[in-house]
Amino acid sequence: MRKLKLGRAFTLLEPGPVVLVTTHDGQKNNVMTLSWTMVVDFTPVFAITTGAWNHTFTALMKTRECVVAIPTVDLLDRVIGIGTCSGADTDKFARFKLTPVQGKIVNAPLIQECLANIECKVVDRVRRHNIVVLQGLAAYLDSGRAEKRTLHAVGDGTFVVDGRTLDRRRMMASKLPAGL
């Protein structure tokens, strides 16, 4: 094994999948790319890492709601484009040809082109680490979508794409929530 610079250790753990987080500030929709996410438990509670350096953060804290949309590999260039410009001066839905879909619970839009969308509300914030804790309120999956492979950011400008699915449900049945 060769030594890795400690400053690059995050590239070994960068979780993925890359997600798009949408908000609606009362006047307009916005979307940002995010790769720092975490499942907190099965209830479903999730955590994202973001802060005031992102335009989306203001709307997220004001409305206390968002949608976490999960894009697939065919959207990679749009995902990168979304993450490299600001909603402060760009209508990202128009620029990247995304279709906003009204959810059932929150005002932030779902994204039609994504494989899945989760309507969420903010339930906590850990300021010291810029962690925003989200409670999932409703989830949607486009099971008819041809492309289902999600993206995982390594953190250095490269991405890993999901591949084969290995089924070990029977082996893990005692640890999985009922009905999964």
Beta strands, then each sheet from edge to edge (+ up, - down):
strand 1: 19-24
strand 2: 29-34
strand 3: 37-41
strand 4: 45-49
strand 5: 65-70
strand 6: 100-101
strand 7: 110-111
strand 8: 116-126
strand 9: 131-141
strand 10: 151-153
strand 11: 159-161
sheet 1: 2+ 1- 5+ 8- 9+ 4- 3+
sheet 2: 6+ 7-
sheet 3: 10+ 11-
end
